[in-house]
Amino acid sequence: MTATQPISDPRTGAVRDLIARRPTMLAALACLVSFTGFWIAQRAAHVSMIDLMVYRAEGWTMRTGRDLYAMVATEANLPNTYPPFAAIIFAPLTWLGVPAMRTAATAANLGLLVAVVHLSLRLVGRPQRVPRAAATLAISAVAVWCEPVWTTLRYGQINLLLAVLVLWDLTRRAGHRWAGTGIGIAAGIKLTPALFAVFLALVGAAQGWRRLRSGGTVWNPALRRAAVASGAFAATVTVAAVALPRDSRDFWTRMVFAANRVGHAEETANQSVRGVLARLLHTPDPGGSWLVAAALVGALGLAVAVAAALAGDRLPSGTAWAACACAVTALLVSPVSWSHHWVWCVPMVLLLGSEALRRREPRWRVGAALTAVLFCSFVPWAVPHTPGRRFELHQNPGEMLLSAVYPLIGLAFLAVAGTQAVRALRIRREALRAVIPAQSRGTRQDQAYADH
């Protein structure tokens, strides 16, 4: 051994061998330790799980036949803002005592987080060198500490359930008979996921037009998923209308238009375009400016999502780009998107990380890392935000920037996704132009040969 040759540490080699031989076991251990630490931290913080208590009150109100949209729950007097079908889903919460319900909800949400990570990895086609179970558990151990996931579990929210329903649909094979059902049910519980059905319908219409021009049939898997999603949503509305006719009438004629029932638009937690405008304009009601901005962002976001879906094989992970673009659009245009609604940061960060691994370019690595850090930083809460004091109506430019971090990330993501989709579509168009003349030349040569 020469003087300049490094001396290898046997312990380091042993650790590497153990990781190589037992990656799933070690990832499971890391996930268990992380989830246990998370559970202890949440209990030490005396989390209220206030939204879970509202869900329980909705289920109890439904069971006792009272008015769903006249009830208020908890010391904060929070009203019900979900469609009446959600109250039917929440009814089983009343079968448990409050401590048992909180424990069960936390355990269920942790399981749903693992499912979100698993489905997100499937969506982006990763990993390629390690078992997916190991990657899923290792990523879940970290993702549980990001702000949207932490806050989802802190409040006992259903965001992870809705994400699983949507991701389950989008990761099914093209002809799966139930693909679309999850989106429809998610929209029946909370309206925001309905934008995915609109997205699928637009993709299906574009693909149908392509097929029609080439002599094929209009019907295609995207249209089928949109139809199934619409049917599932209609089924939730019908079930609620039969079980809760008065509440269904109230919701669809009045409550669905009452955006202010959800909370103050300017609150720091509101990470939507409407929240940003309310803070920027120092007004609790941005009015027409929000409608214009939401319409523009909605049209742009849907265009990006559809373009990514239509790019096909020319855009690696095109379905993932499309799904995340649609989710971001829904979060931006919703009247209120609380910070915990942004659990879609999990597939978004995994997609950016996958692109960084594929491209091996510093800018992609920096972008993916910065996005992950910002979602884990709790930075929106660095500004004054005491409930009831409405500090957000008097923010300075620096505070406005901090409290708009998620919408800014969302807009930046749409810009990146749009750029990738447009490039992929341009490459696809150029490839088609090269193929068509070649086919034409072949046809003319065949004809000349036949004439000869």
C-alpha positions in Angstrom: 0.0 0.0 0.0 1.4 3.4 -1.0 1.4 6.5 1.2 -1.1 8.2 -1.0 -3.6 5.4 -1.2 -6.6 5.9 1.1 -7.3 3.4 3.8 -10.8 2.0 3.4 -12.9 1.8 6.6 -14.4 -1.7 7.0 -17.4 -0.3 8.8 -18.2 2.0 5.8 -18.1 -1.0 3.5 -20.3 -3.0 5.8 -22.9 -0.3 5.9 -22.9 0.0 2.1 -23.3 -3.8 1.8 -26.2 -3.8 4.3 -28.0 -1.0 2.3 -27.4 -2.8 -1.0 -28.7 -6.1 0.5 -31.6 -4.8 2.6 -32.8 -1.5 1.2 -36.5 -2.1 1.8 -35.9 -3.2 5.4 -33.8 -0.2 6.2 -36.2 2.2 4.5 -39.1 0.7 6.5 -37.1 1.2 9.7 -36.3 4.9 8.8 -40.0 5.4 7.9 -41.1 3.9 11.2 -38.6 6.1 13.2 -39.7 9.2 11.3 -43.4 8.6 11.7 -43.0 7.9 15.4 -41.1 11.1 15.8 -43.8 12.9 13.9 -46.5 11.4 16.0 -44.7 12.4 19.2 -44.1 15.9 17.9 -47.8 16.4 17.0 -48.9 15.2 20.4 -46.4 17.4 22.1 -47.7 20.4 20.1 -51.3 19.5 21.3 -52.7 19.7 17.8 -56.4 20.3 17.8 -57.3 18.4 14.6 -60.0 21.1 14.3 -61.0 20.2 10.8 -61.5 16.5 11.8 -63.8 17.7 14.5 -65.8 19.7 11.9 -66.1 16.5 9.8 -67.3 14.6 12.8 -69.9 17.3 13.5 -71.1 17.1 9.8 -71.5 13.4 10.1 -73.4 13.8 13.4 -75.6 16.5 11.9 -76.4 14.3 9.0 -77.3 11.3 11.2 -79.6 13.5 13.4 -81.4 15.1 10.4 -80.4 18.6 11.2 -79.5 21.4 8.8 -76.0 20.8 7.5 -75.4 24.3 6.4 -76.7 26.0 9.5 -74.4 24.0 11.8 -71.2 25.4 13.3 -68.6 23.3 15.1 -65.7 23.8 17.5 -64.9 26.9 19.5 -64.1 28.7 16.2 -67.7 28.3 15.0 -66.6 26.7 11.7 -69.4 26.1 9.2 -69.7 23.2 6.7 -68.5 24.1 3.3 -68.3 20.7 1.5 -71.0 19.1 -0.7 -73.6 17.1 1.2 -72.1 13.8 0.0 -69.1 14.5 2.2 -71.3 14.3 5.3 -72.3 10.8 4.4 -68.7 9.8 4.1 -67.9 11.5 7.5 -70.8 9.7 9.3 -68.6 6.8 10.5 -66.4 9.2 12.4 -69.3 9.5 14.9 -69.0 5.8 15.7 -65.7 6.4 17.6 -64.9 8.5 20.6 -62.8 11.6 20.0 -59.4 10.2 21.2 -59.9 7.0 19.1 -61.0 9.0 16.1 -58.0 11.3 16.2 -55.6 8.3 16.5 -57.4 6.4 13.7 -57.3 9.6 11.5 -53.6 10.2 12.0 -52.8 6.5 11.3 -55.0 6.6 8.1 -53.3 9.8 6.9 -49.9 8.4 7.4 -50.9 5.4 5.3 -52.4 7.7 2.7 -49.1 9.6 2.5 -47.3 6.4 1.7 -49.9 5.7 -1.0 -49.4 9.2 -2.4 -45.6 8.7 -2.7 -46.1 5.2 -4.2 -48.5 6.5 -6.8 -46.4 9.5 -7.5 -43.3 7.3 -8.2 -45.4 5.2 -10.5 -46.6 8.4 -12.3 -43.0 9.5 -12.9 -41.6 6.1 -13.7 -39.2 5.9 -10.8 -37.2 4.4 -9.3 -35.1 2.4 -11.8 -32.3 1.0 -9.7 -33.8 0.3 -6.2 -37.0 -1.4 -5.2 -40.0 0.9 -5.4 -41.1 -0.1 -1.9 -37.7 1.1 -0.5 -38.0 4.4 -2.4 -41.6 4.9 -1.3 -40.8 4.3 2.4 -37.6 6.4 2.4 -39.3 9.4 0.7 -42.4 9.1 2.9 -40.1 9.4 6.0 -39.0 12.8 4.7 -42.3 14.0 3.1 -44.2 13.8 6.4 -42.2 16.8 7.6 -43.1 19.2 4.7 -45.5 21.9 5.6 -48.6 20.9 3.6 -48.4 17.3 4.9 -47.7 18.3 8.5 -50.6 20.8 8.5 -52.9 18.2 6.8 -52.3 15.9 9.7 -52.3 18.7 12.3 -55.9 19.6 11.2 -57.0 16.1 10.4 -57.7 17.1 6.8 -58.7 14.9 3.8 -56.3 16.3 1.3 -54.2 13.1 1.1 -57.3 11.0 0.5 -58.4 13.2 -2.4 -54.9 13.1 -3.9 -54.8 9.2 -3.7 -58.2 9.0 -5.5 -57.0 11.2 -8.3 -53.5 9.6 -8.6 -55.1 6.1 -8.6 -57.1 7.1 -11.7 -54.3 8.7 -13.5 -51.9 5.8 -13.0 -54.4 3.1 -14.3 -53.8 1.5 -17.6 -55.6 3.2 -20.5 -58.5 0.8 -20.8 -59.1 0.2 -17.1 -62.9 0.0 -16.6 -62.9 1.9 -13.3 -60.4 4.7 -14.3 -62.2 8.0 -13.6 -64.2 6.7 -10.7 -61.7 8.2 -8.1 -61.8 11.6 -9.7 -65.6 11.6 -9.7 -65.8 10.5 -6.0 -63.1 13.1 -5.0 -65.2 15.8 -6.7 -68.3 14.6 -4.9 -66.5 15.1 -1.6 -64.9 18.4 -2.5 -65.4 20.2 -5.8 -61.8 21.2 -6.7 -60.8 17.8 -8.1 -63.5 18.2 -10.8 -61.0 20.2 -12.8 -59.3 16.8 -13.6 -62.5 15.7 -15.3 -62.4 18.9 -17.4 -58.8 18.2 -18.2 -59.5 14.7 -19.3 -62.4 15.8 -21.5 -60.2 18.4 -23.2 -57.4 15.8 -23.8 -60.0 13.4 -25.1 -61.5 16.0 -27.5 -58.1 16.8 -28.9 -57.2 13.2 -29.3 -60.5 12.4 -30.9 -60.0 15.2 -33.4 -56.7 13.7 -34.3 -58.2 10.3 -34.8 -61.1 11.7 -36.8 -58.7 13.4 -39.2 -56.8 10.2 -39.7 -59.9 8.2 -40.4 -60.3 6.7 -36.9 -63.1 6.9 -34.3 -63.5 9.8 -31.9 -63.9 7.7 -28.8 -60.6 7.3 -26.8 -59.4 6.4 -23.3 -59.3 10.0 -22.1 -62.9 10.6 -23.1 -63.8 7.4 -21.4 -62.1 8.4 -18.2 -63.8 11.8 -18.3 -67.2 10.1 -18.9 -66.6 7.7 -16.0 -65.5 10.6 -13.7 -68.6 12.5 -14.6 -70.8 9.5 -14.0 -69.2 8.9 -10.6 -69.7 12.5 -9.7 -73.3 12.4 -10.8 -73.8 9.3 -8.6 -72.5 11.1 -5.5 -74.9 14.0 -6.2 -77.8 11.6 -6.7 -77.0 9.6 -3.5 -76.8 12.9 -1.5 -80.0 14.2 -3.1 -81.9 11.1 -2.1 -80.5 10.9 1.4 -80.3 14.7 2.1 -82.7 16.5 -0.3 -83.0 19.7 1.7 -79.2 20.0 2.2 -78.5 19.2 -1.4 -80.9 21.9 -2.6 -79.3 24.4 -0.2 -75.8 23.6 -1.3 -76.3 23.6 -5.1 -78.5 26.7 -5.1 -76.7 28.9 -2.5 -73.7 27.5 -0.6 -71.7 26.6 -3.7 -71.5 30.3 -4.5 -70.7 31.5 -1.0 -66.8 31.6 -1.2 -66.6 33.7 2.0 -68.0 30.9 4.1 -64.7 29.1 3.9 -62.7 31.9 5.6 -61.2 35.4 5.0 -59.6 35.6 1.6 -56.6 37.6 2.8 -55.5 35.0 5.4 -51.8 33.9 5.1 -52.9 30.3 4.9 -54.9 31.0 1.7 -52.3 30.2 -1.0 -54.4 30.8 -4.0 -54.5 33.7 -6.6 -57.5 35.2 -4.7 -55.5 35.2 -1.4 -52.5 36.8 -3.1 -54.6 39.5 -4.7 -56.4 40.2 -1.4 -53.1 40.8 0.4 -51.6 42.7 -2.5 -54.6 45.0 -2.8 -55.2 45.3 1.0 -58.8 44.3 0.6 -60.8 41.3 2.0 -62.7 41.1 -1.4 -60.6 41.4 -4.6 -63.8 41.0 -6.6 -63.5 41.3 -10.3 -59.7 41.4 -10.4 -59.7 37.9 -8.9 -62.2 36.6 -11.5 -60.1 37.9 -14.4 -56.9 36.5 -12.9 -58.4 33.2 -12.1 -59.9 32.9 -15.6 -56.5 33.7 -17.2 -54.6 31.3 -14.9 -57.2 28.6 -15.4 -57.0 28.8 -19.2 -53.2 28.9 -19.1 -52.9 26.0 -16.7 -55.4 23.8 -18.5 -53.6 24.5 -21.8 -50.3 23.5 -20.3 -51.8 20.3 -18.8 -53.5 19.3 -22.1 -50.3 20.1 -24.1 -48.2 17.9 -21.8 -50.7 15.1 -22.2 -50.8 15.4 -26.0 -47.0 15.4 -26.3 -46.9 11.7 -25.8 -43.6 9.9 -25.8 -41.8 13.1 -26.9 -42.2 14.4 -23.3 -40.8 11.9 -20.7 -43.2 11.7 -17.8 -45.8 13.6 -19.8 -48.7 12.3 -17.7 -46.9 13.4 -14.6 -46.3 16.9 -16.0 -50.0 17.1 -17.1 -51.3 15.8 -13.7 -49.2 18.2 -11.7 -50.1 21.1 -14.0 -53.8 20.4 -13.6 -53.5 20.1 -9.8 -51.5 23.4 -9.5 -54.1 25.1 -11.7 -56.9 23.9 -9.5 -55.1 25.2 -6.4 -54.4 28.6 -7.9 -57.9 29.3 -9.2 -59.8 28.0 -6.2 -61.3 30.8 -4.1 -59.5 29.4 -1.1 -56.5 27.0 -1.2 -55.2 26.6 2.3 -51.5 25.8 2.6 -52.4 22.1 3.5 -54.2 21.7 0.2 -50.8 21.9 -1.5 -50.0 18.2 -0.7 -49.6 18.0 -4.5 -46.1 19.3 -3.7 -45.1 15.6 -3.2 -45.6 14.4 -6.8 -44.4 17.8 -8.0 -41.1 17.6 -6.2 -40.7 13.9 -7.2 -41.2 14.9 -10.8 -38.7 17.7 -10.7 -36.2 15.4 -8.9 -36.8 12.7 -11.6 -36.0 15.3 -14.3 -32.9 16.4 -12.5 -31.7 12.8 -12.4 -32.5 12.3 -16.1 -31.0 15.5 -17.4 -28.0 15.8 -14.9 -28.0 19.6 -15.3 -27.3 21.9 -12.4 -30.3 24.1 -13.0 -32.7 21.2 -12.7 -31.0 20.0 -9.5 -31.1 23.5 -8.0 -34.8 23.9 -9.0 -35.9 20.6 -7.6 -33.9 21.1 -4.3 -35.2 24.7 -3.9 -38.8 23.6 -4.5 -38.4 20.9 -1.8 -36.8 23.2 0.7 -39.5 25.9 0.2 -42.3 23.4 0.8 -40.5 22.2 4.0 -39.6 25.6 5.2 -43.0 26.8 6.7 -42.0 30.2 5.2 -45.6 31.4 4.7 -46.0 31.4 8.5 -43.0 33.8 8.9 -45.3 36.8 8.6 -47.8 38.2 11.2 -50.9 36.0 11.0 -52.7 36.0 14.3 -56.3 34.8 13.8 -58.9 37.5 14.0 -56.3 40.4 13.9 -56.2 40.5 10.1 -52.6 41.6 9.9 -52.6 40.4 6.3 -54.5 43.5 5.1 -51.5 45.6 6.0 -48.5 43.6 4.7 -45.4 45.2 3.3 -43.8 43.9 0.0 -41.5 41.5 1.8 -44.4 40.0 3.8 -46.5 39.7 0.6 -43.7 37.8 -1.1 -43.3 35.4 1.8 -47.0 34.8 2.0 -47.3 34.1 -1.7 -44.6 31.5 -1.9 -46.8 28.5 -2.9 -48.6 30.4 -5.7 -45.3 31.7 -7.0 -43.9 28.1 -7.1 -47.1 27.0 -8.8 -46.8 29.7 -11.5 -43.1 28.9 -12.0 -44.0 25.2 -12.4 -46.6 26.0 -15.0 -44.0 28.0 -16.9 -41.5 25.2 -16.8 -44.2 22.6 -17.7 -45.5 24.7 -20.6 -42.0 25.2 -22.0 -41.3 21.4 -21.9 -44.7 20.6 -23.5 -44.3 23.2 -26.3 -40.9 21.9 -27.2 -42.1 18.3 -27.2 -45.1 19.2 -29.4 -42.8 21.0 -31.8 -40.5 18.0 -32.1 -43.5 15.7 -32.6 -44.8 18.0 -35.4 -41.5 18.1 -37.1 -41.2 14.3 -36.9 -44.7 14.0 -38.5 -43.8 16.4 -41.3 -40.7 14.3 -42.0 -42.7 11.1 -42.1 -45.6 12.2 -44.3 -43.4 13.3 -47.3 -41.5 10.0 -47.1 -44.8 8.1 -47.1 -45.9 10.2 -50.1 -42.7 9.4 -52.0 -43.2 5.7 -51.3 -46.7 5.8 -52.6 -45.6 7.5 -55.8 -42.8 5.0 -56.3 -45.2 2.1 -55.8 -47.6 3.7 -58.3 -44.8 4.2 -60.9 -43.7 0.6 -60.5 -47.3 -0.6 -61.0 -47.7 1.6 -64.1 -44.5 0.2 -65.5 
